[in-house]
Amino acid sequence: MRLVETFKNLGPGIIMAATAIGTSHLILSPVAGARFGYELLWLVLFSHLFKYPAFEFGPRFAIATGGSLIRGYQNVPGPKNWAVWAFLVTTILQGLVLLAGMLSVTAAILVASFGTFSLTVWVVILGIAIVVLHRMGKYPALAVGSKIAMLVLTVISIIAFFAAPPSLSDLAQAFIPSIPTGSLVLVASILGLMPTGINVAIWHSLWALEQMDEWKKAAPDKPAMLRLGLLDLKVGYILSAVLAVIFVSLGANLLAPRGLTPSGIDVAVTLSRIYTEVLGNWMFPVFMLAAFAAMFSTAYSVMDGFPRTFSRLLVTLYPDKAALKRPDDPAYWGFMAVIFAFAIGANYIFPNPVRMVQLIGLVSLAVAPILYGLNYYCVTRLIDDEAMKPKRWLQLWGLAGLWFMTAAVVFSLYIRLG
């Protein structure tokens, strides 16, 4: 019975894991394994390790203060609302490239499954379908189907992993840092998107507020609610780390020996070989359906999440603007139109899903130190209850993560400019 209650209280952490699987895991992890074997496995784990505090700060701040990190950003010292403006700029940059990448990968699955149209045409069709679903409010049934598909994708990936398991010497490379020649862009992308972009920590604080009523039923006070919130986060975070290792291993064991690397418009077909090689050709339609549903769900969330965040930020910055509070939410729909138009143009000019995802990673890495630092300030300076603040060891862990992400940005710029 207690186990049932625990699963009932899981929510935002699982959403975070689903967001991660739709970007870094399904594309970057198999590419890393296919191109460099297990040499970048350490980086996948290091990225999870050093970014963990940034993600914990989201639900911690929400439960401790009853507000999202956006509210915390309003109270950061300095020029009025500068932190909110900084987050607005990162939201615009990430919203543009992330939707383009998500629609590109989802469209590539449809190209592989049906052909018929070009990648760009499928991007247009997908975007219109998502807009219609938003306008009609008919997404709940599709959301259930997408969760089932995500579960199917996870299960078949675990089966494939145990059908072609790595050796202990392969796994030992997780403890041997190295940066193979020609891997810099991939390394930067992994750091930016593994497990996902730090902007999701801000979203997580919003999701935690929505989950608060359920947590209040199961917890007598804030410390108990925090324990529930952190358990939820850890379940999703550990799931993300395990699946990331599995996808790297599948790329190294099943794609690399055959000289296959997920790339270009054929990315979905190459990824399907992971499953058909060990489970049979009957897995092709199963994988395509599960991958499509998972990616479509992620694209839907992105096409809603960024405009919703954009709209909320504008209301925060301009609370007296009546036009921003109209029932039809013009800022929401306007920003959705902008990122959709950008996605169409980007995929027409540059129809390469893998490169799109790598671009997302580069942008996410560039803004990571800013968001990490702001989140750190909010939980260490803006929480009044000492019992709800992060312990000293977690603060040190957070500082180490902040320095790690900053060093990664500086190193990447140095190598590129050098």
N, C-alpha and C positions, 0 to 999 in steps of 0.2 A: 504493500500500500504506500509506503514511504517513497519507493522508487517511482511509482505512478505520479505522486505529488511532485517529485523532483522534475520529472519530464514535463509535467504540466507548466512548471514555472520557467522552463527554457523558452527563449524567444529571440531577443536581440543578438545574442552570441551566435545562434544558428543562422540568423540572417546575414551576419558578418561573414561567416564561413561560406555561405552560398554566394555572396558577392565575390569572395576571393576565388572560388572554384571557377567562376565564370570568366575570370581574366587571367591572373597569373598562373594558376594551376593547369588549366586545360591547354594553354599555349606555351608559356615561357618554360615551365618545368620539362615537358617533353622535348622542347627545342634544346634546352640545356643538356639533357641526357643524350639526345641524338647526336649533337655536335661535339660534346666534350666528355661523354661518359659520366663518371661520378666526380669529376674534378670540381664541379660547382655545387656539389651537395652541401659542403660546409657553408656556402654562402646562403643557401636556402634556410638552413637552420639558424645561422647568425642573424639573418634579417628578422626572423620570428623572435629570436631572443632579445635583440636590442630594441625592437619596436613594441614589445609587449606593454611596457609602462604607459606609452602614449595611448594605447587602446583602453587600458584599465582606467585611465583618468576620466574617460567619458562617462561611464555609468557611476563612478565614484562621485564625480562632481554633481551629477543629476540627483542622485539619492541624498547626498549631503545637503544640497541647497534647494532642491525642488525646482531648479531651473537648468536649462541646457548650457553647454559651453558657449553658445552665442551670447547669452546673458553675461557670462563671465568675461568674454572679450570686451564687452562694453565698459567694464570696470578696470581694465588694464591701464596703468598710469601712462601719461603722455598726452599728445594731442587728442582731442575728443574723438572717440570711435575709430582711432587709427587701426586698431586690431580688427575691428569689424570690416573696415575697408580692405584690409589686407586679405581677410578671408573671402570677401566678395571677389577680389581680383583672382584669387586662386580658384574660386568656384567657377568663374567664367572660363579660365584657361582649361581647367580639368573637364568642365562640362563639354566644351567644344571637342576635345580630342577623345574623351572617354566614350561618348555616344557614337562617334565616328568609328571607333575601334570595335565596340560591341555589335553595332549593326553590320560591320564588315565581316566579322567572324560568323555571325548568324546567317548572313547572306551566303557566305562560302559553303555552309552546310546545305543550303537549298540548291545552290549551283551543283554540288556533288550529287544530291539526291534526285533532282529533277531536270537540271540543265535549263532548257527553254529560254531563260533570260540571262542577261549579263549580270555581273555582280552589282553594278550601280542600280539597275532596274529593280533587282531584289531588295536593295537597300531602301529604295523609294516605297516599294510595296510594304515592307516591314514597318517603316516609319509611319505610313498612313494607317496601317492596321493598329498600331499602338495608340496613335492619336484618337482613332475611333473608339477603341476600348476605354480610353480615359474619358472621352466625352459621354459615353453611354453608361459608364460605371458598371460594366459587366465582367470585371476581371476576377472576382472571387473564385469561381469554378475553375478558371484557367490557372489560378495560383495554386490550387490544390493539385492539379495535374502536374504542374511544374515541380512541386515539392516531391511528388512521386517519381518524376523523371530524374530529379537530382539524386534521390535515394538509389534508383536503378543504376545511374552512372557511377555512384560510389561503390555499390556492391560489385558490379562487373569489373571495376578497376581493381578492387581488392582481390577478386578471383584471379584476374590476369596476373597480378603481382605474385601471388603464391604459386601460380602455374609456371612462372619464370622468375624465381626469386634471386636476389643478388647474393653474392658470396660475402662472408664476413670481411674479407679483404677489401671488397668494393665499399661496404658500409663504413669501413675504417677511414675512408677518405673524407668522411664528414668532419674529421678532426685534423685534417691537413689542409690549411689555407693555401690556395694557389689561384692565380688568375691566368688562364691559358691565353696564348697569343690569339688575337682576333676576337676576344670575348668581351671587350670593354662595353660595347653598347648593351649586350645582353646582361652583363654584370650590373650596369646602372639601372636597367629596366627591372631586374629582379629586386634590387634594393628599393626601388620606388614602389613596386606592386606586390611584394611578398611580405605578409599574406595579402595585403591590399593597401591602397593609399591611406595616409593618416587622416585625410579628410573624413574617412568613414568613422573615426573616433568621435567627431562632432555629430555625425548622424546617429551614432550609437547612443549619445547622450539624449537625443530626441526620442529614439526608440525606447530607451529606458524609462523615460517619462510616461510613455504610452503603456508600458508594462507595469507601472507603479501600482495600480489598483490591484492587480493579481498578486504582486509581491506583498502588499499590505495585508492581504487575507492570510498569508502564510507566515508572516513575520510580525512579532510584537513591537519592534522598535527599529530605528534606523540602522544600528549595527547589524541586526539580523537581516534586514533588507539588503544591506551591502553584501553580506555573505552570499545571499541568494543571487544577487546581481553579478558578483564575481565568479560564482560557480557557473552561471550561465555563460559568461565570457570565456572561462577556461575550457569548458566543454567545446565551444565553437573553435577556440584558438588551437587546442590540441588536435581536433579533427582536421583543421586546416594544415597544421604542420605534418601530420601523418600522411594526408593525401598528397601534399607537396612532395614528400620523399617518395611516395609510391609512383607519382607521375615522372619524376626524374629517373627512377629505376626502370620504369617501362620504356622510356625513351632510350636509355642506355642499353638495355637487354634485348629489346625487340626491334628498335629502329636502327640504331647505330650499326649493328652487324650486317644489316641489309643495305647500308648506305642511304638510308632514308632520313630526310630532315623536313619537318613540317615547315612549309614555306609557300608563299604566293596563294593563288586562288585554290590550289589543290590541298590546302592545309587539312581540310576535313577528311579527305580520302586517305592521306598519310596517317592521320591520327587513328582512323578506323582500323588500320593494319595492326595496331597494338592488340586489338581484340580478336580480329579474324585470324591472326597467326596462331593464337593459342586456343581459341574457343570455336573456330570454324566460321565459314562464310555467312552462316545464318545470323551472326552477330552484327553484320553490317547495318541492316535496317534498324535493329534494336539500338545500336550506338547512335545512329543518325537521329532517330526520334528522341532519344534521351538527351543528346547533346543539344539538339535544336530547342527542346522545351526548356532546358536549363539556361541556355544563352538568351532565348527570347525573354524569359523571366527576368534575367539580369538586365537586358536592354530596356525592358519595360520599367524596371526599378530606377535605372539611370535616367531615363527620359522623364520620370516623375520626380526623382530625388533632387537633381540639380535645379530644375525650375522652382521646386517647392522651397529649397534652401535660398535661392536667389530672391524669391518673393519675400520670404521672411526677413532676409537681410535688409531689403529695401524698406520694409515697414519699420524695422529697427532703426534704420538711419533717418527715415523721414516719417516719424509717427503722426505728424499733422497733415500729411498728404491724403486727402479723402479719396483721390482716384486710385490709390494703391489698395484701398480697402473695399473696393466694389465687389459684389458677389461673384462676378465673372473673373476676378483676379487677373487683370491685364498683364501684370509683370510675369506671372506664371506662364500664361499662354504665349506671351511675347518671347520669353527666353526659350521656351520649347521650340518655337518656330525658328529662332536663330540657330540653335544647336542642330536642329534637323537639317536646315539648309546647308550648314557647314558640313555635316556628315555626307550629304549628297555630293557636294563639290569636292570634298577630300577624297571620297572613294572613286569619283570619276577621274580625277587627276592622278591618283596614286592607289590603284586597286590591289593592294597587298595587305591582307589581314594581319599577318605576323608583324610586318613593319608598323602597322597601325598600333598594335598592342605594345610594341617596344617604344613607340613615341609616347603612349600613355605613361609608361614606366618612367621615361626621362622627365616628363613634366611633373609627375608625382614625386620623384626624387628631388627635383629642384625646389619644390615648395615644402618638402617634408621638415627641414629644420625650423622653418618659421612656425608651422602648426604645432610641431613637437614642443617648441619653446613656449608658445602661448598656452598650451594645455598644461605644461609643467607649472607655469606661473599660477594658473587658475586654481589648481588643487593644493599648491603649497602656500598660497597667499590669500585666497579668497574664500576658504572654508573656515568658518569660525570654530566649529566643534573640533577640538584636538583629536578626539577619538575617531573622527571620520577622515582626518588627513592621512596621507600615505606615511607609513613608518619610515624611519631614517634609512633603512636598507633599500626600500623601494625608491626613495628620493635619489639615493646614490645610483641605483640601477637606471633611473630615468635620466640622470645627468650623463651617465655613460652612454646611454642610447642616443641622447641628443648630440654628444660629441662624435659618436660613431657616424650618425647620419650627416652631420656637418662635414666631417672629414671625407666622407664618400663623395659629397658634392664638390668639395675643393679638389679632391684627387681626380675626379672625372673631368672637371674643367681644365686642370693642369695638363692632363694627358691629351685632351682634345686640342687645346690651344698650343701645347708644345709640339 
